[in-house]
């Protein structure tokens, strides 16, 4: 998918502020208690997702996250299909204490 230059700069800035996780690290983190949070749209989540993951679309993250994950100090792995929305969500989480 092609993104606008402004969006990509915003996503790149978010990626520079969050800790990214490599795919080969995910299973160990989940086994240690991390929460997989799918922030894609509902249709994307319904089509396929990490087993046991929770779902809050990026557009509703700030409104709904506390109802889905009460312990906001938990390790949360925000994921999407192309890194950018996951990075934006993780960055929002970190900046606003969500």
Secondary structure, DSSP 8 states (H G I E B T S, - for coil): ----HHHHHHHHHHHHHS----HHHHHHHHHTT-EEEE-S-HHHHHH---TT-EE--GGGHHHHHHHH-S-TTS-EEEE-SSSHHHHHHHHHHHHHT-
